[in-house]
């Protein structure tokens, strides 16, 4: 398969160079050497808050789901498969 390279021209080169400056500034400010987001100790608090919200939402959904199943669905026992139908 052929490989292609963007023809940038003067304007494109200026745009790409500008983008690279922004990218470098961002990565220098917000990412560590391994490429992980620098959190400054906030990550644990944010993760904990997110987990609490997620647990609450999932718990509420499960209550609604259980109430729906109990109200509108009934369990059906599976009938054994008729082996004579498979032979036809």
C-alpha positions as semicolon CSV with decimal commas, in nm:
position;residue;x (nm);y (nm);z (nm)
1;X;0,000;0,000;0,000
2;X;0,133;0,344;-0,090
3;X;0,222;0,591;0,184
4;X;0,124;0,955;0,158
5;X;0,248;1,275;0,312
6;X;0,050;1,598;0,348
7;X;0,151;1,875;0,107
8;X;0,156;2,163;0,351
9;X;0,286;2,463;0,158
10;X;0,365;2,787;0,346
11;X;0,024;2,825;0,511
12;X;-0,001;2,457;0,601
13;X;0,349;2,461;0,748
14;X;0,257;2,758;0,965
15;X;-0,058;2,577;1,084
16;X;0,129;2,253;1,157
17;X;0,406;2,441;1,341
18;X;0,145;2,631;1,543
19;X;-0,029;2,305;1,630
20;X;0,300;2,149;1,738
21;X;0,368;2,444;1,971
22;X;0,024;2,407;2,130
23;X;0,066;2,029;2,158
24;X;0,409;2,063;2,318
25;X;0,282;2,325;2,563
26;X;-0,014;2,102;2,657
27;X;0,191;1,787;2,702
28;X;0,454;1,976;2,903
29;X;0,190;2,126;3,130
30;X;-0,051;1,835;3,176
31;X;0,131;1,507;3,104
32;X;0,416;1,336;3,287
33;X;0,709;1,156;3,123
34;X;0,505;0,837;3,064
35;X;0,220;1,029;2,901
36;X;-0,012;1,003;3,203
37;X;-0,223;1,299;3,306
38;X;-0,072;1,506;3,587
39;X;-0,341;1,532;3,852
40;X;-0,167;1,692;4,146
41;X;-0,342;1,462;4,395
42;X;-0,689;1,542;4,266
43;X;-0,727;1,211;4,082
44;X;-0,818;1,015;4,395
45;X;-1,090;1,265;4,490
46;X;-1,233;1,278;4,139
47;X;-1,221;0,901;4,102
48;X;-1,391;0,854;4,438
49;X;-1,664;1,104;4,354
50;X;-1,718;0,945;4,014
51;X;-1,738;0,598;4,170
52;X;-1,997;0,720;4,421
53;X;-2,209;0,869;4,144
54;X;-2,174;0,556;3,932
55;X;-2,269;0,330;4,223
56;X;-2,576;0,543;4,295
57;X;-2,691;0,544;3,933
58;X;-2,630;0,172;3,887
59;X;-2,808;0,094;4,214
60;X;-3,110;0,303;4,109
61;X;-3,118;0,135;3,768
62;X;-3,108;-0,211;3,927
63;X;-3,404;-0,121;4,150
64;X;-3,606;-0,006;3,847
65;X;-3,502;-0,313;3,650
66;X;-3,600;-0,549;3,931
67;X;-3,935;-0,375;3,978
68;X;-4,002;-0,396;3,602
69;X;-3,912;-0,764;3,584
70;X;-4,124;-0,845;3,890
71;X;-4,423;-0,651;3,755
72;X;-4,423;-0,737;3,385
73;X;-4,226;-1,058;3,328
74;X;-4,264;-1,414;3,443
75;X;-4,005;-1,686;3,433
76;X;-4,067;-1,958;3,174
77;X;-3,917;-2,300;3,218
78;X;-3,740;-2,423;2,905
79;X;-3,905;-2,719;2,739
80;X;-3,676;-3,008;2,646
81;X;-3,579;-3,003;2,281
82;X;-3,759;-3,258;2,066
83;X;-3,479;-3,466;1,912
84;X;-3,705;-3,600;1,636
85;X;-3,731;-3,250;1,484
86;X;-3,354;-3,232;1,443
87;X;-3,347;-3,552;1,236
88;X;-3,578;-3,419;0,962
